[in-house]
Amino acid sequence: MSVEELERYESEQELKLYHEYRDVVGKFKYVVETDRRFYLCNNVDVKARTESGDVFFEVTMNDAWVWDMYRPARRQVKTVKVLTFKDVNVEELSPTDE
């Protein structure tokens, strides 16, 4: 695969994700980003946990739309629990974010 083909493929995938996101974003209240995944959800709870001196985050979401960079398809799930040592970004959407 050439560099141009790879860039074209990445652009097509980004555009496809944008269109899908635009179609579903109005159904959700929060955007949650982790190092591997992107979520839209209606309920989110983030707790910092400490174990053996290490801090990690436990993120629980309900009614979520999930985009995972390592899976080909987006999916809607009832409940998601994420444990991560990396940053978690949570934003509350306003009606104008659509």
Beta strands, then each sheet from edge to edge (+ up, - down):
strand 1: 30-33
strand 2: 37-51
strand 3: 54-68
strand 4: 75-84
strand 5: 89-92
sheet 1: 4+ 3- 2+ 1- 5+
end
